[in-house]
Amino acid sequence: MNDRPLDLDLVRAFVHVAELSSFTRAAEALGGTQAGVSLKLRKLEDRLGRTLLQRTPRLVRLTADGALFLERARRLLSADREARLWGAVPARRLRLGISDHVTGDTLPGLLRRLSAASPDIVFDIRMGFSRVLLDAFDSGDLDAVVARREGDRRTGEILRQDRYGWFAAANWREAGDALPLALLAAPCGVRAVAIEALDSAGISWREAFVGGSVSSVGAAVAAGLAVAPLAAHLAPAGAVDVGPRLNLPGLPAATVMLVARAGDAPVKAALRELAAFLRAG
């Protein structure tokens, strides 16, 4: 038996690849290169004498040994952080705005990643409409914002494109002349785009539900109350895009971007984790 301690840098690379399902995203989060991360994984597998990952050109998947090692690896990194930060008081605070249209149910996973990767940072999270969050960034109230690009008023780091559609419960059926909508309240940008598209197409509509969050709008869809303009990845399970069937106007894809001020090394590392997670999502 080889009692030589494991290199935590190799273990950390494995956890990133396993959780992000991508060497590219892991390299981005770690601030390295894909080749460097791949080399670390090979060294770790050689050290353990086990194959931890199945690699294909399009997919990275844990082997049975990899799944067993992942929890051990997480505990090892957690113990390392606890030992290093024993008695330390968090000295940094990152004021982060996140659009509800971007994360939805993935928010717990995002917060888990940020907390694990940057335990010495206090994350002050504000959820809200993209336009409101971007205005707060402009006024200095937020250090970074993840939001839908509103028009062409700002440039930022592009993270992904989100497809939008008109979603309803699978058993929902039309009733009446006006299309019942589940929407967020103004000044929601998705609301404005959807209403403008319907009005331009001459389609009659009515508010059937107004929610305070994307999850509440999704609940109204799942309950069969109305049709909602939603990003495809935020539509509730079982919902279908009824736009083609009802001849509804197409909704434009949304550009998700990160706008941030320059920070110190720990803040930059946290923002790399954030970007990598959202790109993978």
N, C-alpha and C positions, 0 to 999 in steps of 0.2 A: 504493500500500500504506500502511495506517495503522500506524505504528510505536509508537503510544501503548500503554504496558503495560496488560495486563489487570488489572481489579480483582479481587484474590484473594477478596474477600468474595462476589462473583458466582460465581466458580469453585467456591468451597466449597459454596455453595448448590446448584449443579448436581450436584456429586458426591453430596451427601446425597440429593437427589431420585432420582438414578439408582440409587444403591445400596439405597435403601429403597422404591423404586417408589411413592412417595407424597409429595405436597406436604404433607399433614397431618403425616405422621411426620417429614419433614425439618424442618418448622417446629418441632415439639416438640423434636427433637434440638438445633436451633440456638437455641432459646429465643426464637423469633419468632412471626410469624403466617403463616398460609397465604397470605394476600394479599401479604404482604411477600416471601415466597419466590418466588411467582409473578412479581412485578414484577422481582425480581433475574434470574430466568431469561429474561424478555423482554428486559431490558437486555443480557444476555450474548449472546443470539441476535442482537440488533441489532448489537452490537459485532463479532461474528464474521461476520455476514451469512449465517448458516446456521441451519436449523431443527434443534435438538438433541433435541427430545422430541415425541412424538405424545401429545396429551392427549384423553382422553374422560372422561365423568362417572365411570367405574368403573375406568379403567386409565391408567397412565402408562408409556409404552414409549419406549426409545431409538430414534431414527432411525439410519440408516446413518452419517450425520455425527456423531450423538451418541455412537455406539459408538466411533468413531475418536477423538473428542475426549476421551472419558472417561479413557483411559490417559494422554494428554498432561496432562489436568487433575490426575490423581493425582500424576504426576511433578512438576508445578509446585508443588503443595501440599507435597509431600515436600521439595523443594529449599528452599522457604520455611521450613519447620520446621527443617531442618538449619542454615540460615543464622542463624535467630533463636536457636536453642538450642545453638549451637556452644560447646563447652566447659562447658556447664551440667551440673550434677549433679542428678538427680531428687531433689526434696526432699519429695515427698508419697508416701504409701503408702495404698492403699485396700484394706482387708481385706474381701473379697467372698465370700459363700457362695452357691453356686448348686446347686439341686436337680438331680440327674441326670435326674429325670423331666421337667424343663422344657426342657433344651437338646438333649440327645442329640447327633446328628451336626451340629447347628448351632453347637456351641461354637466351632469354629475361626473361623467367620464372625463370631461375636460378639466374640471376642478381637481379631480383625483390626480391627473397627470401633472398639473401645475404644482400642487402641494407636494407631490413626491419628488419632483425635479428641483423645486426651489423652496425648501423648507424654511429658509431664512428670510423669506419675503412674506409680508402680510398682504393678501390680495383683497382689495376693496372693490367689489364688483357692483356695477350699476347696470341693470337691464332697462331697455327702453327702445324707443323708435330711433331708427338710424339718423334721421335729421336732427333730432334733439341731442343725441349723443355726440354727433359731429360738432354741433354748436357748442356743447360743453367742452369738447377738446379745444376748440378755437379760443374759448374764454379762459383756458388754463385749469378748468375744474377736473379734467381727466388727463392721464398720462398716455393712454393708448385706447384705441377704439377698434372693435371688429364690427363692421356694419356693411349693409348693402350700399353700393355707390348710388348716391342720389343725383341724377343728372350728370353733368360734367363739372361740378363745382370743386372737385378735389381729386388729387392723385394719391395713391397709396400702394402698398405691396399687395398685388393681386393674389388671392388665395385659391379661388375656384369660381366656377359658374354654377348657379343653382337653377334648375328647370322648374317652371311654374305651370300649374294647370288648375282646372276647375274641378274640385274634388267633392264627392258626395258618397254617402253610404251605398253599399252594393244594392240594397233593396229600395233605395230612394226612387220615387216616381214623381213626375211633374203633376202639379195641381194648381190650376189657375193660370192667368195670363202673365203675371209678373213673376220673374225668377226670384225665389227667396234666397237671400244671401246671409252668410255668417261672416262678419267682418270685425276687425279691430276698430276702435274709435279713431277719429282724426287726432293727430296728423299722420297717421300711418301711411307710408309711401305705397305699400301694396294695395291698400284700400283705394287710394287716389288713382293708381294705374288701372285697377280693375273697373272702377266706376267709369272712368274716361273711356275705356275700351267698350263697355256695354253701351254707353250713351252714343259713342261714335257709330256703333253698329245698329243703333235704333232698337235695342233690345230693352224691353221694360223690366224693371227689377224693383225689389223692395227689401228693406232690412227685416230679417227674421230673427237675427241674434246679433248682439254687439258684445264682444268679449274684451277682457282686459289683458289677455295674453294669448299667444298662439296655441298653447295647450287647451285653453278654454274654447277657442274657435274649433280646434280639432275635436273636442268633446261634443260640440254641437253637431258637427258633421257625423260623427260616429252614432249619435242619437237619432240621426235621420231628420234633423230639423231644417237643414238648408244645404246649399252649395257654397263652398268657400274657395277663394283664390289662395292657394298654398304652394309652397315649395314641395316638390315631390317627396323629398326625404323627410318632410314634417307631416305628411298626410297620415291620418290614423290607420292602423292595420285594417285591411279589408276595404278601404275606401278606393273608389275608382275615379278616373278622370272622365267626367261626363261632357267635357267640352266638345269633342268631335260629334257625339250623339246629338247634342242640342244645338249644334252649329254656333257655338259661342266663339267669340274672337280669341285668337291666340294671345297668350300673355308672354311678354319678353322675359328672357332669362335674366337673372340678377347677378351682377358681379359682386362677390364678397371680397372685401379688402381689409387690410390692417393698416391703420394710421397710428404712428407712434413717434414720440420724441426720443432723442438719443438718451440713453441711460448708462449706468455703469455695467460692469461685466455680469453680475447676477441678474439684473433686469433684462439685459440682452439675451441671456440664456433662457429666461422665462418666456420671453417673446418668441424665441426660436421654437420652444416646446409648443407654444400656442399655435404658431403658424403650421408646424408639422402636423399637429392633431387635426386642425381644421382642413388642411389639404387632404389628409387621409380620409376625412369624413365625407 
